[in-house]
Amino acid sequence: MPMNRMERFPQPGVEAEVRYLDGDFRVLRPGTFVRCKVTGEPIPIEELRYWDVDLQEAYATPQAKLERMGLKVKL
């Protein structure tokens, strides 16, 4: 299926809907960012690196993922 202009160039400030897979993710609704489940901060799609497949949640940092798991890490 060809992508339309809005899918290739989503409007700035629109949150994407993403399906998180093992080692990859699929954008279901185009957008420029997703939100970190722990901090609430926006994560640009091109910078998305951390997520949980089972919980279908994104995380801004590895520390945020650990915090979600109930672990506190002091750096």
N, CA, C, O and CB atoms as a CASP TS submission, in Angstrom:
PFRMAT TS
TARGET T0000
AUTHOR 0000-0000-0000
METHOD Language model
MODEL 1
PARENT N/A
ATOM      1  N   MET     1       0.846  -1.171   0.000  1.00  0.00           N
ATOM      2  CA  MET     1       0.000   0.000   0.000  1.00  0.00           C
ATOM      3  C   MET     1       0.891   1.235   0.000  1.00  0.00           C
ATOM      4  O   MET     1       1.755   1.355   0.869  1.00  0.00           O
ATOM      5  CB  MET     1      -0.962  -0.002   1.217  1.00  0.00           C
ATOM      6  N   PRO     2       0.714   2.153  -0.941  1.00  0.00           N
ATOM      7  CA  PRO     2       1.538   3.351  -0.987  1.00  0.00           C
ATOM      8  C   PRO     2       1.204   4.279   0.174  1.00  0.00           C
ATOM      9  O   PRO     2       0.063   4.343   0.632  1.00  0.00           O
ATOM     10  CB  PRO     2       1.353   4.078  -2.320  1.00  0.00           C
ATOM     11  N   MET     3       2.215   4.991   0.634  1.00  0.00           N
ATOM     12  CA  MET     3       2.019   5.942   1.719  1.00  0.00           C
ATOM     13  C   MET     3       1.559   7.277   1.139  1.00  0.00           C
ATOM     14  O   MET     3       2.014   7.694   0.074  1.00  0.00           O
ATOM     15  CB  MET     3       3.322   6.117   2.546  1.00  0.00           C
ATOM     16  N   ASN     4       0.655   7.935   1.849  1.00  0.00           N
ATOM     17  CA  ASN     4       0.272   9.259   1.393  1.00  0.00           C
ATOM     18  C   ASN     4       1.181  10.301   2.034  1.00  0.00           C
ATOM     19  O   ASN     4       2.018   9.968   2.873  1.00  0.00           O
ATOM     20  CB  ASN     4      -1.209   9.547   1.720  1.00  0.00           C
ATOM     21  N   ARG     5       1.018  11.545   1.645  1.00  0.00           N
ATOM     22  CA  ARG     5       1.888  12.606   2.116  1.00  0.00           C
ATOM     23  C   ARG     5       1.889  12.721   3.645  1.00  0.00           C
ATOM     24  O   ARG     5       2.940  12.956   4.242  1.00  0.00           O
ATOM     25  CB  ARG     5       1.468  13.922   1.500  1.00  0.00           C
ATOM     26  N   MET     6       0.730  12.559   4.280  1.00  0.00           N
ATOM     27  CA  MET     6       0.632  12.686   5.734  1.00  0.00           C
ATOM     28  C   MET     6       1.378  11.570   6.449  1.00  0.00           C
ATOM     29  O   MET     6       1.899  11.790   7.542  1.00  0.00           O
ATOM     30  CB  MET     6      -0.826  12.687   6.164  1.00  0.00           C
ATOM     31  N   GLU     7       1.445  10.388   5.866  1.00  0.00           N
ATOM     32  CA  GLU     7       2.171   9.290   6.494  1.00  0.00           C
ATOM     33  C   GLU     7       3.670   9.490   6.392  1.00  0.00           C
ATOM     34  O   GLU     7       4.406   9.143   7.316  1.00  0.00           O
ATOM     35  CB  GLU     7       1.781   7.966   5.861  1.00  0.00           C
ATOM     36  N   ARG     8       4.130  10.042   5.286  1.00  0.00           N
ATOM     37  CA  ARG     8       5.557  10.280   5.119  1.00  0.00           C
ATOM     38  C   ARG     8       6.026  11.483   5.906  1.00  0.00           C
ATOM     39  O   ARG     8       7.158  11.506   6.390  1.00  0.00           O
ATOM     40  CB  ARG     8       5.888  10.466   3.663  1.00  0.00           C
ATOM     41  N   PHE     9       5.174  12.478   6.041  1.00  0.00           N
ATOM     42  CA  PHE     9       5.523  13.720   6.719  1.00  0.00           C
ATOM     43  C   PHE     9       4.424  14.080   7.716  1.00  0.00           C
ATOM     44  O   PHE     9       3.613  14.968   7.452  1.00  0.00           O
ATOM     45  CB  PHE     9       5.736  14.867   5.697  1.00  0.00           C
ATOM     46  N   PRO    10       4.393  13.391   8.866  1.00  0.00           N
ATOM     47  CA  PRO    10       3.331  13.655   9.831  1.00  0.00           C
ATOM     48  C   PRO    10       3.407  15.092  10.352  1.00  0.00           C
ATOM     49  O   PRO    10       4.472  15.709  10.383  1.00  0.00           O
ATOM     50  CB  PRO    10       3.416  12.663  10.999  1.00  0.00           C
ATOM     51  N   GLN    11       2.265  15.591  10.751  1.00  0.00           N
ATOM     52  CA  GLN    11       2.203  16.942  11.300  1.00  0.00           C
ATOM     53  C   GLN    11       3.058  17.029  12.568  1.00  0.00           C
ATOM     54  O   GLN    11       3.011  16.127  13.405  1.00  0.00           O
ATOM     55  CB  GLN    11       0.735  17.344  11.601  1.00  0.00           C
ATOM     56  N   PRO    12       3.834  18.103  12.718  1.00  0.00           N
ATOM     57  CA  PRO    12       4.630  18.280  13.939  1.00  0.00           C
ATOM     58  C   PRO    12       3.724  18.315  15.170  1.00  0.00           C
ATOM     59  O   PRO    12       2.630  18.878  15.134  1.00  0.00           O
ATOM     60  CB  PRO    12       5.470  19.577  13.858  1.00  0.00           C
ATOM     61  N   GLY    13       4.190  17.716  16.241  1.00  0.00           N
ATOM     62  CA  GLY    13       3.449  17.740  17.486  1.00  0.00           C
ATOM     63  C   GLY    13       2.335  16.719  17.598  1.00  0.00           C
ATOM     64  O   GLY    13       1.547  16.775  18.541  1.00  0.00           O
ATOM     65  N   VAL    14       2.250  15.787  16.659  1.00  0.00           N
ATOM     66  CA  VAL    14       1.208  14.755  16.702  1.00  0.00           C
ATOM     67  C   VAL    14       1.807  13.477  17.289  1.00  0.00           C
ATOM     68  O   VAL    14       2.846  13.000  16.834  1.00  0.00           O
ATOM     69  CB  VAL    14       0.613  14.489  15.273  1.00  0.00           C
ATOM     70  N   GLU    15       1.145  12.938  18.293  1.00  0.00           N
ATOM     71  CA  GLU    15       1.624  11.705  18.920  1.00  0.00           C
ATOM     72  C   GLU    15       1.296  10.504  18.039  1.00  0.00           C
ATOM     73  O   GLU    15       0.170  10.354  17.565  1.00  0.00           O
ATOM     74  CB  GLU    15       1.000  11.527  20.323  1.00  0.00           C
ATOM     75  N   ALA    16       2.286   9.660  17.828  1.00  0.00           N
ATOM     76  CA  ALA    16       2.120   8.459  17.013  1.00  0.00           C
ATOM     77  C   ALA    16       1.505   7.335  17.844  1.00  0.00           C
ATOM     78  O   ALA    16       1.643   7.304  19.067  1.00  0.00           O
ATOM     79  CB  ALA    16       3.475   8.011  16.422  1.00  0.00           C
ATOM     80  N   GLU    17       0.835   6.429  17.175  1.00  0.00           N
ATOM     81  CA  GLU    17       0.389   5.186  17.806  1.00  0.00           C
ATOM     82  C   GLU    17       1.300   4.099  17.265  1.00  0.00           C
ATOM     83  O   GLU    17       1.430   3.924  16.054  1.00  0.00           O
ATOM     84  CB  GLU    17      -1.149   4.872  17.513  1.00  0.00           C
ATOM     85  N   VAL    18       1.936   3.363  18.186  1.00  0.00           N
ATOM     86  CA  VAL    18       2.981   2.416  17.810  1.00  0.00           C
ATOM     87  C   VAL    18       2.689   1.046  18.393  1.00  0.00           C
ATOM     88  O   VAL    18       2.226   0.931  19.528  1.00  0.00           O
ATOM     89  CB  VAL    18       4.354   2.909  18.277  1.00  0.00           C
ATOM     90  N   ARG    19       2.958   0.018  17.621  1.00  0.00           N
ATOM     91  CA  ARG    19       2.905  -1.378  18.091  1.00  0.00           C
ATOM     92  C   ARG    19       4.346  -1.812  18.284  1.00  0.00           C
ATOM     93  O   ARG    19       5.118  -1.854  17.325  1.00  0.00           O
ATOM     94  CB  ARG    19       2.134  -2.337  17.067  1.00  0.00           C
ATOM     95  N   TYR    20       4.717  -2.137  19.526  1.00  0.00           N
ATOM     96  CA  TYR    20       6.091  -2.509  19.848  1.00  0.00           C
ATOM     97  C   TYR    20       6.289  -4.002  19.621  1.00  0.00           C
ATOM     98  O   TYR    20       5.515  -4.822  20.115  1.00  0.00           O
ATOM     99  CB  TYR    20       6.436  -2.133  21.306  1.00  0.00           C
ATOM    100  N   LEU    21       7.310  -4.341  18.885  1.00  0.00           N
ATOM    101  CA  LEU    21       7.642  -5.719  18.546  1.00  0.00           C
ATOM    102  C   LEU    21       9.017  -6.057  19.121  1.00  0.00           C
ATOM    103  O   LEU    21       9.697  -5.181  19.656  1.00  0.00           O
ATOM    104  CB  LEU    21       7.614  -5.938  17.005  1.00  0.00           C
ATOM    105  N   ASP    22       9.424  -7.310  19.014  1.00  0.00           N
ATOM    106  CA  ASP    22      10.761  -7.717  19.459  1.00  0.00           C
ATOM    107  C   ASP    22      11.806  -7.110  18.536  1.00  0.00           C
ATOM    108  O   ASP    22      11.925  -7.515  17.380  1.00  0.00           O
ATOM    109  CB  ASP    22      10.893  -9.265  19.491  1.00  0.00           C
ATOM    110  N   GLY    23      12.561  -6.144  19.040  1.00  0.00           N
ATOM    111  CA  GLY    23      13.643  -5.544  18.279  1.00  0.00           C
ATOM    112  C   GLY    23      13.215  -4.561  17.207  1.00  0.00           C
ATOM    113  O   GLY    23      14.050  -4.092  16.433  1.00  0.00           O
ATOM    114  N   ASP    24      11.934  -4.241  17.144  1.00  0.00           N
ATOM    115  CA  ASP    24      11.431  -3.323  16.127  1.00  0.00           C
ATOM    116  C   ASP    24      10.085  -2.792  16.596  1.00  0.00           C
ATOM    117  O   ASP    24       9.552  -3.235  17.613  1.00  0.00           O
ATOM    118  CB  ASP    24      11.306  -4.024  14.731  1.00  0.00           C
ATOM    119  N   PHE    25       9.550  -1.854  15.860  1.00  0.00           N
ATOM    120  CA  PHE    25       8.212  -1.364  16.142  1.00  0.00           C
ATOM    121  C   PHE    25       7.535  -0.992  14.835  1.00  0.00           C
ATOM    122  O   PHE    25       8.189  -0.745  13.822  1.00  0.00           O
ATOM    123  CB  PHE    25       8.252  -0.154  17.107  1.00  0.00           C
ATOM    124  N   ARG    26       6.204  -0.957  14.880  1.00  0.00           N
ATOM    125  CA  ARG    26       5.421  -0.624  13.692  1.00  0.00           C
ATOM    126  C   ARG    26       4.555   0.590  14.027  1.00  0.00           C
ATOM    127  O   ARG    26       3.848   0.597  15.035  1.00  0.00           O
ATOM    128  CB  ARG    26       4.538  -1.844  13.222  1.00  0.00           C
ATOM    129  N   VAL    27       4.613   1.595  13.195  1.00  0.00           N
ATOM    130  CA  VAL    27       3.793   2.785  13.383  1.00  0.00           C
ATOM    131  C   VAL    27       2.399   2.506  12.830  1.00  0.00           C
ATOM    132  O   VAL    27       2.236   2.246  11.637  1.00  0.00           O
ATOM    133  CB  VAL    27       4.433   4.030  12.688  1.00  0.00           C
ATOM    134  N   LEU    28       1.396   2.561  13.707  1.00  0.00           N
ATOM    135  CA  LEU    28       0.015   2.315  13.323  1.00  0.00           C
ATOM    136  C   LEU    28      -0.687   3.605  12.912  1.00  0.00           C
ATOM    137  O   LEU    28      -1.507   3.613  11.993  1.00  0.00           O
ATOM    138  CB  LEU    28      -0.738   1.652  14.467  1.00  0.00           C
ATOM    139  N   ARG    29      -0.354   4.701  13.606  1.00  0.00           N
ATOM    140  CA  ARG    29      -0.880   6.019  13.264  1.00  0.00           C
ATOM    141  C   ARG    29       0.299   6.975  13.243  1.00  0.00           C
ATOM    142  O   ARG    29       0.957   7.157  14.267  1.00  0.00           O
ATOM    143  CB  ARG    29      -1.990   6.493  14.280  1.00  0.00           C
ATOM    144  N   PRO    30       0.579   7.584  12.110  1.00  0.00           N
ATOM    145  CA  PRO    30       1.748   8.458  11.988  1.00  0.00           C
ATOM    146  C   PRO    30       1.735   9.606  12.985  1.00  0.00           C
ATOM    147  O   PRO    30       0.687  10.153  13.329  1.00  0.00           O
ATOM    148  CB  PRO    30       1.829   9.011  10.590  1.00  0.00           C
ATOM    149  N   GLY    31       2.917   9.946  13.429  1.00  0.00           N
ATOM    150  CA  GLY    31       3.133  11.062  14.337  1.00  0.00           C
ATOM    151  C   GLY    31       4.619  11.287  14.469  1.00  0.00           C
ATOM    152  O   GLY    31       5.419  10.543  13.900  1.00  0.00           O
ATOM    153  N   THR    32       4.991  12.300  15.208  1.00  0.00           N
ATOM    154  CA  THR    32       6.410  12.628  15.344  1.00  0.00           C
ATOM    155  C   THR    32       7.023  12.120  16.640  1.00  0.00           C
ATOM    156  O   THR    32       8.245  12.127  16.790  1.00  0.00           O
ATOM    157  CB  THR    32       6.597  14.113  15.258  1.00  0.00           C
ATOM    158  N   PHE    33       6.180  11.672  17.592  1.00  0.00           N
ATOM    159  CA  PHE    33       6.709  11.233  18.880  1.00  0.00           C
ATOM    160  C   PHE    33       5.767  10.236  19.549  1.00  0.00           C
ATOM    161  O   PHE    33       4.614  10.077  19.150  1.00  0.00           O
ATOM    162  CB  PHE    33       6.942  12.434  19.797  1.00  0.00           C
ATOM    163  N   VAL    34       6.297   9.562  20.591  1.00  0.00           N
ATOM    164  CA  VAL    34       5.504   8.778  21.536  1.00  0.00           C
ATOM    165  C   VAL    34       5.860   9.288  22.925  1.00  0.00           C
ATOM    166  O   VAL    34       6.852  10.002  23.076  1.00  0.00           O
ATOM    167  CB  VAL    34       5.776   7.219  21.396  1.00  0.00           C
ATOM    168  N   ARG    35       5.093   8.947  23.923  1.00  0.00           N
ATOM    169  CA  ARG    35       5.370   9.410  25.291  1.00  0.00           C
ATOM    170  C   ARG    35       5.977   8.303  26.144  1.00  0.00           C
ATOM    171  O   ARG    35       5.575   7.141  26.076  1.00  0.00           O
ATOM    172  CB  ARG    35       4.087   9.926  25.949  1.00  0.00           C
ATOM    173  N   CYS    36       6.962   8.705  26.953  1.00  0.00           N
ATOM    174  CA  CYS    36       7.566   7.785  27.921  1.00  0.00           C
ATOM    175  C   CYS    36       6.522   7.453  28.976  1.00  0.00           C
ATOM    176  O   CYS    36       5.902   8.356  29.539  1.00  0.00           O
ATOM    177  CB  CYS    36       8.852   8.403  28.579  1.00  0.00           C
ATOM    178  N   LYS    37       6.320   6.178  29.246  1.00  0.00           N
ATOM    179  CA  LYS    37       5.330   5.730  30.227  1.00  0.00           C
ATOM    180  C   LYS    37       5.679   6.197  31.639  1.00  0.00           C
ATOM    181  O   LYS    37       4.782   6.427  32.450  1.00  0.00           O
ATOM    182  CB  LYS    37       5.214   4.209  30.200  1.00  0.00           C
ATOM    183  N   VAL    38       6.958   6.339  31.940  1.00  0.00           N
ATOM    184  CA  VAL    38       7.391   6.702  33.290  1.00  0.00           C
ATOM    185  C   VAL    38       7.426   8.209  33.496  1.00  0.00           C
ATOM    186  O   VAL    38       6.870   8.717  34.470  1.00  0.00           O
ATOM    187  CB  VAL    38       8.760   6.119  33.572  1.00  0.00           C
ATOM    188  N   THR    39       8.074   8.924  32.588  1.00  0.00           N
ATOM    189  CA  THR    39       8.285  10.363  32.770  1.00  0.00           C
ATOM    190  C   THR    39       7.243  11.227  32.072  1.00  0.00           C
ATOM    191  O   THR    39       7.060  12.390  32.434  1.00  0.00           O
ATOM    192  CB  THR    39       9.646  10.737  32.271  1.00  0.00           C
ATOM    193  N   GLY    40       6.560  10.673  31.078  1.00  0.00           N
ATOM    194  CA  GLY    40       5.598  11.449  30.316  1.00  0.00           C
ATOM    195  C   GLY    40       6.214  12.331  29.250  1.00  0.00           C
ATOM    196  O   GLY    40       5.500  12.999  28.502  1.00  0.00           O
ATOM    197  N   GLU    41       7.543  12.337  29.177  1.00  0.00           N
ATOM    198  CA  GLU    41       8.195  13.197  28.186  1.00  0.00           C
ATOM    199  C   GLU    41       8.044  12.634  26.775  1.00  0.00           C
ATOM    200  O   GLU    41       8.007  11.418  26.588  1.00  0.00           O
ATOM    201  CB  GLU    41       9.678  13.367  28.525  1.00  0.00           C
ATOM    202  N   PRO    42       7.957  13.519  25.786  1.00  0.00           N
ATOM    203  CA  PRO    42       7.861  13.048  24.403  1.00  0.00           C
ATOM    204  C   PRO    42       9.187  12.465  23.926  1.00  0.00           C
ATOM    205  O   PRO    42      10.255  12.998  24.231  1.00  0.00           O
ATOM    206  CB  PRO    42       7.427  14.191  23.479  1.00  0.00           C
ATOM    207  N   ILE    43       9.111  11.379  23.184  1.00  0.00           N
ATOM    208  CA  ILE    43      10.284  10.730  22.599  1.00  0.00           C
ATOM    209  C   ILE    43      10.118  10.800  21.087  1.00  0.00           C
ATOM    210  O   ILE    43       9.212  10.168  20.543  1.00  0.00           O
ATOM    211  CB  ILE    43      10.446   9.234  23.101  1.00  0.00           C
ATOM    212  N   PRO    44      10.973  11.554  20.395  1.00  0.00           N
ATOM    213  CA  PRO    44      10.869  11.578  18.934  1.00  0.00           C
ATOM    214  C   PRO    44      10.988  10.162  18.366  1.00  0.00           C
ATOM    215  O   PRO    44      11.820   9.376  18.818  1.00  0.00           O
ATOM    216  CB  PRO    44      11.958  12.494  18.326  1.00  0.00           C
ATOM    217  N   ILE    45      10.165   9.845  17.386  1.00  0.00           N
ATOM    218  CA  ILE    45      10.153   8.498  16.797  1.00  0.00           C
ATOM    219  C   ILE    45      11.554   8.070  16.380  1.00  0.00           C
ATOM    220  O   ILE    45      11.933   6.916  16.586  1.00  0.00           O
ATOM    221  CB  ILE    45       9.209   8.450  15.585  1.00  0.00           C
ATOM    222  N   GLU    46      12.322   8.975  15.802  1.00  0.00           N
ATOM    223  CA  GLU    46      13.655   8.605  15.327  1.00  0.00           C
ATOM    224  C   GLU    46      14.637   8.344  16.470  1.00  0.00           C
ATOM    225  O   GLU    46      15.724   7.815  16.235  1.00  0.00           O
ATOM    226  CB  GLU    46      14.200   9.696  14.431  1.00  0.00           C
ATOM    227  N   GLU    47      14.270   8.707  17.709  1.00  0.00           N
ATOM    228  CA  GLU    47      15.123   8.463  18.872  1.00  0.00           C
ATOM    229  C   GLU    47      14.591   7.348  19.774  1.00  0.00           C
ATOM    230  O   GLU    47      15.177   7.074  20.822  1.00  0.00           O
ATOM    231  CB  GLU    47      15.269   9.737  19.675  1.00  0.00           C
ATOM    232  N   LEU    48      13.505   6.713  19.389  1.00  0.00           N
ATOM    233  CA  LEU    48      12.900   5.651  20.195  1.00  0.00           C
ATOM    234  C   LEU    48      13.817   4.426  20.214  1.00  0.00           C
ATOM    235  O   LEU    48      14.106   3.839  19.171  1.00  0.00           O
ATOM    236  CB  LEU    48      11.497   5.273  19.641  1.00  0.00           C
ATOM    237  N   ARG    49      14.269   4.051  21.409  1.00  0.00           N
ATOM    238  CA  ARG    49      15.198   2.928  21.555  1.00  0.00           C
ATOM    239  C   ARG    49      14.756   1.900  22.602  1.00  0.00           C
ATOM    240  O   ARG    49      15.181   0.745  22.560  1.00  0.00           O
ATOM    241  CB  ARG    49      16.562   3.451  21.918  1.00  0.00           C
ATOM    242  N   TYR    50      13.908   2.321  23.536  1.00  0.00           N
ATOM    243  CA  TYR    50      13.565   1.453  24.668  1.00  0.00           C
ATOM    244  C   TYR    50      12.053   1.299  24.782  1.00  0.00           C
ATOM    245  O   TYR    50      11.315   2.284  24.794  1.00  0.00           O
ATOM    246  CB  TYR    50      14.144   2.018  25.983  1.00  0.00           C
ATOM    247  N   TRP    51      11.599   0.032  24.867  1.00  0.00           N
ATOM    248  CA  TRP    51      10.178  -0.251  25.023  1.00  0.00           C
ATOM    249  C   TRP    51       9.994  -1.641  25.600  1.00  0.00           C
ATOM    250  O   TRP    51      10.937  -2.428  25.680  1.00  0.00           O
ATOM    251  CB  TRP    51       9.440  -0.122  23.680  1.00  0.00           C
ATOM    252  N   ASP    52       8.774  -1.928  25.998  1.00  0.00           N
ATOM    253  CA  ASP    52       8.413  -3.235  26.529  1.00  0.00           C
ATOM    254  C   ASP    52       7.339  -3.820  25.621  1.00  0.00           C
ATOM    255  O   ASP    52       6.268  -3.237  25.457  1.00  0.00           O
ATOM    256  CB  ASP    52       7.917  -3.138  28.017  1.00  0.00           C
ATOM    257  N   VAL    53       7.630  -4.964  25.038  1.00  0.00           N
ATOM    258  CA  VAL    53       6.711  -5.607  24.104  1.00  0.00           C
ATOM    259  C   VAL    53       5.448  -6.072  24.822  1.00  0.00           C
ATOM    260  O   VAL    53       4.342  -5.850  24.329  1.00  0.00           O
ATOM    261  CB  VAL    53       7.395  -6.792  23.411  1.00  0.00           C
ATOM    262  N   ASP    54       5.597  -6.708  25.969  1.00  0.00           N
ATOM    263  CA  ASP    54       4.438  -7.246  26.686  1.00  0.00           C
ATOM    264  C   ASP    54       3.507  -6.143  27.186  1.00  0.00           C
ATOM    265  O   ASP    54       2.287  -6.273  27.092  1.00  0.00           O
ATOM    266  CB  ASP    54       4.899  -8.096  27.859  1.00  0.00           C
ATOM    267  N   LEU    55       4.071  -5.068  27.713  1.00  0.00           N
ATOM    268  CA  LEU    55       3.258  -3.973  28.240  1.00  0.00           C
ATOM    269  C   LEU    55       2.897  -2.940  27.176  1.00  0.00           C
ATOM    270  O   LEU    55       2.033  -2.093  27.402  1.00  0.00           O
ATOM    271  CB  LEU    55       3.987  -3.294  29.374  1.00  0.00           C
ATOM    272  N   GLN    56       3.565  -3.007  25.999  1.00  0.00           N
ATOM    273  CA  GLN    56       3.333  -2.051  24.918  1.00  0.00           C
ATOM    274  C   GLN    56       3.520  -0.617  25.423  1.00  0.00           C
ATOM    275  O   GLN    56       2.645   0.236  25.278  1.00  0.00           O
ATOM    276  CB  GLN    56       1.915  -2.234  24.329  1.00  0.00           C
ATOM    277  N   GLU    57       4.704  -0.382  26.026  1.00  0.00           N
ATOM    278  CA  GLU    57       5.050   0.926  26.576  1.00  0.00           C
ATOM    279  C   GLU    57       6.424   1.355  26.070  1.00  0.00           C
ATOM    280  O   GLU    57       7.315   0.533  25.854  1.00  0.00           O
ATOM    281  CB  GLU    57       5.026   0.894  28.124  1.00  0.00           C
ATOM    282  N   ALA    58       6.567   2.662  25.889  1.00  0.00           N
ATOM    283  CA  ALA    58       7.853   3.242  25.487  1.00  0.00           C
ATOM    284  C   ALA    58       8.522   3.879  26.700  1.00  0.00           C
ATOM    285  O   ALA    58       7.852   4.297  27.644  1.00  0.00           O
ATOM    286  CB  ALA    58       7.664   4.293  24.351  1.00  0.00           C
ATOM    287  N   TYR    59       9.857   3.948  26.661  1.00  0.00           N
ATOM    288  CA  TYR    59      10.635   4.550  27.740  1.00  0.00           C
ATOM    289  C   TYR    59      11.692   5.467  27.145  1.00  0.00           C
ATOM    290  O   TYR    59      12.311   5.140  26.133  1.00  0.00           O
ATOM    291  CB  TYR    59      11.290   3.462  28.630  1.00  0.00           C
ATOM    292  N   ALA    60      11.894   6.618  27.779  1.00  0.00           N
ATOM    293  CA  ALA    60      12.855   7.607  27.284  1.00  0.00           C
ATOM    294  C   ALA    60      14.298   7.153  27.493  1.00  0.00           C
ATOM    295  O   ALA    60      15.171   7.469  26.685  1.00  0.00           O
ATOM    296  CB  ALA    60      12.631   8.947  27.974  1.00  0.00           C
ATOM    297  N   THR    61      14.550   6.419  28.566  1.00  0.00           N
ATOM    298  CA  THR    61      15.918   5.998  28.915  1.00  0.00           C
ATOM    299  C   THR    61      15.890   4.593  29.511  1.00  0.00           C
ATOM    300  O   THR    61      14.832   4.107  29.910  1.00  0.00           O
ATOM    301  CB  THR    61      16.571   6.998  29.918  1.00  0.00           C
ATOM    302  N   PRO    62      17.048   3.942  29.571  1.00  0.00           N
ATOM    303  CA  PRO    62      17.098   2.639  30.253  1.00  0.00           C
ATOM    304  C   PRO    62      16.723   2.766  31.732  1.00  0.00           C
ATOM    305  O   PRO    62      16.118   1.856  32.298  1.00  0.00           O
ATOM    306  CB  PRO    62      18.503   2.020  30.121  1.00  0.00           C
ATOM    307  N   GLN    63      17.078   3.883  32.355  1.00  0.00           N
ATOM    308  CA  GLN    63      16.737   4.107  33.762  1.00  0.00           C
ATOM    309  C   GLN    63      15.226   4.165  33.955  1.00  0.00           C
ATOM    310  O   GLN    63      14.707   3.675  34.958  1.00  0.00           O
ATOM    311  CB  GLN    63      17.384   5.403  34.273  1.00  0.00           C
ATOM    312  N   ALA    64      14.515   4.765  32.995  1.00  0.00           N
ATOM    313  CA  ALA    64      13.051   4.817  33.081  1.00  0.00           C
ATOM    314  C   ALA    64      12.462   3.410  33.037  1.00  0.00           C
ATOM    315  O   ALA    64      11.515   3.113  33.765  1.00  0.00           O
ATOM    316  CB  ALA    64      12.469   5.675  31.934  1.00  0.00           C
ATOM    317  N   LYS    65      13.007   2.552  32.200  1.00  0.00           N
ATOM    318  CA  LYS    65      12.543   1.160  32.116  1.00  0.00           C
ATOM    319  C   LYS    65      12.779   0.446  33.450  1.00  0.00           C
ATOM    320  O   LYS    65      11.904  -0.266  33.941  1.00  0.00           O
ATOM    321  CB  LYS    65      13.269   0.406  30.962  1.00  0.00           C
ATOM    322  N   LEU    66      13.960   0.640  34.027  1.00  0.00           N
ATOM    323  CA  LEU    66      14.262   0.017  35.314  1.00  0.00           C
ATOM    324  C   LEU    66      13.331   0.534  36.409  1.00  0.00           C
ATOM    325  O   LEU    66      12.879  -0.230  37.262  1.00  0.00           O
ATOM    326  CB  LEU    66      15.722   0.275  35.701  1.00  0.00           C
ATOM    327  N   GLU    67      13.048   1.831  36.379  1.00  0.00           N
ATOM    328  CA  GLU    67      12.135   2.408  37.363  1.00  0.00           C
ATOM    329  C   GLU    67      10.740   1.795  37.216  1.00  0.00           C
ATOM    330  O   GLU    67      10.075   1.518  38.214  1.00  0.00           O
ATOM    331  CB  GLU    67      12.067   3.946  37.205  1.00  0.00           C
ATOM    332  N   ARG    68      10.304   1.585  35.986  1.00  0.00           N
ATOM    333  CA  ARG    68       8.993   0.968  35.731  1.00  0.00           C
ATOM    334  C   ARG    68       8.949  -0.445  36.308  1.00  0.00           C
ATOM    335  O   ARG    68       7.900  -0.916  36.749  1.00  0.00           O
ATOM    336  CB  ARG    68       8.691   0.933  34.209  1.00  0.00           C
ATOM    337  N   MET    69      10.110  -1.117  36.300  1.00  0.00           N
ATOM    338  CA  MET    69      10.211  -2.472  36.841  1.00  0.00           C
ATOM    339  C   MET    69      10.334  -2.462  38.364  1.00  0.00           C
ATOM    340  O   MET    69      10.391  -3.518  38.994  1.00  0.00           O
ATOM    341  CB  MET    69      11.407  -3.197  36.227  1.00  0.00           C
ATOM    342  N   GLY    70      10.376  -1.262  38.953  1.00  0.00           N
ATOM    343  CA  GLY    70      10.456  -1.147  40.398  1.00  0.00           C
ATOM    344  C   GLY    70      11.866  -1.100  40.947  1.00  0.00           C
ATOM    345  O   GLY    70      12.069  -1.242  42.153  1.00  0.00           O
ATOM    346  N   LEU    71      12.847  -0.902  40.072  1.00  0.00           N
ATOM    347  CA  LEU    71      14.239  -0.832  40.488  1.00  0.00           C
ATOM    348  C   LEU    71      14.725   0.610  40.483  1.00  0.00           C
ATOM    349  O   LEU    71      14.416   1.366  39.562  1.00  0.00           O
ATOM    350  CB  LEU    71      15.118  -1.695  39.578  1.00  0.00           C
ATOM    351  N   LYS    72      15.475   0.990  41.492  1.00  0.00           N
ATOM    352  CA  LYS    72      16.055   2.332  41.556  1.00  0.00           C
ATOM    353  C   LYS    72      17.554   2.220  41.283  1.00  0.00           C
ATOM    354  O   LYS    72      18.251   1.412  41.897  1.00  0.00           O
ATOM    355  CB  LYS    72      15.783   3.007  42.948  1.00  0.00           C
ATOM    356  N   VAL    73      18.031   3.036  40.362  1.00  0.00           N
ATOM    357  CA  VAL    73      19.438   3.006  39.991  1.00  0.00           C
ATOM    358  C   VAL    73      20.039   4.374  40.292  1.00  0.00           C
ATOM    359  O   VAL    73      19.520   5.400  39.854  1.00  0.00           O
ATOM    360  CB  VAL    73      19.621   2.627  38.486  1.00  0.00           C
ATOM    361  N   LYS    74      21.132   4.377  41.040  1.00  0.00           N
ATOM    362  CA  LYS    74      21.833   5.632  41.317  1.00  0.00           C
ATOM    363  C   LYS    74      23.017   5.726  40.373  1.00  0.00           C
ATOM    364  O   LYS    74      23.840   4.815  40.283  1.00  0.00           O
ATOM    365  CB  LYS    74      22.296   5.717  42.812  1.00  0.00           C
ATOM    366  N   LEU    75      23.080   6.839  39.679  1.00  0.00           N
ATOM    367  CA  LEU    75      24.197   7.047  38.734  1.00  0.00           C
ATOM    368  C   LEU    75      25.219   7.977  39.316  1.00  0.00           C
ATOM    369  O   LEU    75      26.226   8.270  38.670  1.00  0.00           O
ATOM    370  CB  LEU    75      23.696   7.604  37.402  1.00  0.00           C
TER
END
